[in-house]
Amino acid sequence: MKKKVAEIVTISPEEAEGELVAVYARLGRGRAPANIYQVQSLHPASIAAHAELYRTVMFGPSPLSRAQRELIATVVSEANGCHY
């Protein structure tokens, strides 16, 4: 069975301009930002909001340990067929 995959237009770090350059620099820390952020490159403010949400969920106060949070993220990624 053939699988249809959606194509998403992204802006690479080399092509980035303006606000996106700054957002990529904050997230990349000397490396290219993760693809999950680059997929939102047409809307730089959404990348910053996504990164903040991730930090809150993974590192903020919670009844779950960091290991439990990582385990949940891994299981969800596997269930979604995502290699992240």
C-alpha positions as CSV (number, residue, x, y, z in Angstrom):
1,M,0.0,0.0,0.0
2,K,1.4,3.4,-1.0
3,K,1.5,6.1,1.7
4,K,0.9,9.7,0.8
5,V,3.1,12.1,2.7
6,A,2.2,15.8,3.0
7,E,4.8,18.3,1.9
8,I,5.4,21.3,4.2
9,V,7.2,24.3,2.9
10,T,10.0,25.3,5.3
11,I,12.7,27.9,5.5
12,S,16.1,26.4,6.2
13,P,18.5,28.1,8.6
14,E,20.6,29.2,5.6
15,E,17.6,30.9,4.0
16,A,16.2,32.5,7.2
17,E,15.8,36.2,7.4
18,G,14.7,38.7,10.1
19,E,12.9,37.3,13.2
20,L,13.4,33.7,12.0
21,V,17.2,34.1,12.2
22,A,16.9,35.1,15.8
23,V,14.5,32.3,16.7
24,Y,16.7,29.7,15.0
25,A,19.8,31.1,16.8
26,R,18.0,30.8,20.2
27,L,16.9,27.2,19.6
28,G,19.8,25.9,17.6
29,R,22.6,26.8,20.1
30,G,25.2,26.5,17.3
31,R,23.4,23.7,15.4
32,A,20.5,23.6,13.0
33,P,17.2,23.7,15.0
34,A,15.2,20.5,15.1
35,N,12.9,19.7,12.2
36,I,9.9,20.0,14.5
37,Y,10.7,23.7,14.8
38,Q,11.7,24.2,11.2
39,V,8.3,22.9,10.0
40,Q,6.8,26.1,11.6
41,S,9.3,28.4,10.0
42,L,6.7,30.3,8.1
43,H,5.4,31.6,11.4
44,P,8.4,32.3,13.7
45,A,6.2,33.3,16.7
46,S,4.7,29.8,16.7
47,I,8.2,28.3,17.0
48,A,8.9,30.4,20.1
49,A,5.5,29.5,21.6
50,H,6.1,25.8,20.9
51,A,9.5,25.8,22.5
52,E,8.0,27.5,25.6
53,L,5.3,24.9,25.8
54,Y,7.8,22.1,25.5
55,R,10.0,23.5,28.3
56,T,6.9,23.9,30.5
57,V,5.7,20.4,29.9
58,M,9.0,18.7,30.2
59,F,10.7,20.8,32.9
60,G,8.0,22.6,34.7
61,P,6.5,21.6,38.1
62,S,4.6,18.3,37.7
63,P,3.5,15.3,39.7
64,L,5.4,13.2,37.0
65,S,9.1,12.7,37.1
66,R,11.3,13.7,34.1
67,A,11.8,10.1,33.3
68,Q,8.0,9.5,33.2
69,R,7.5,12.5,30.9
70,E,10.2,11.2,28.6
71,L,8.7,7.8,28.6
72,I,5.2,9.2,27.7
73,A,6.8,11.3,24.9
74,T,8.6,8.2,23.5
75,V,5.5,6.0,23.6
76,V,3.4,8.7,21.8
77,S,6.1,9.2,19.2
78,E,6.2,5.5,18.5
79,A,2.4,5.3,18.3
80,N,2.5,8.1,15.8
81,G,5.3,6.6,13.8
82,C,7.6,9.5,14.6
83,H,11.3,8.8,14.9
84,Y,11.8,11.7,17.4
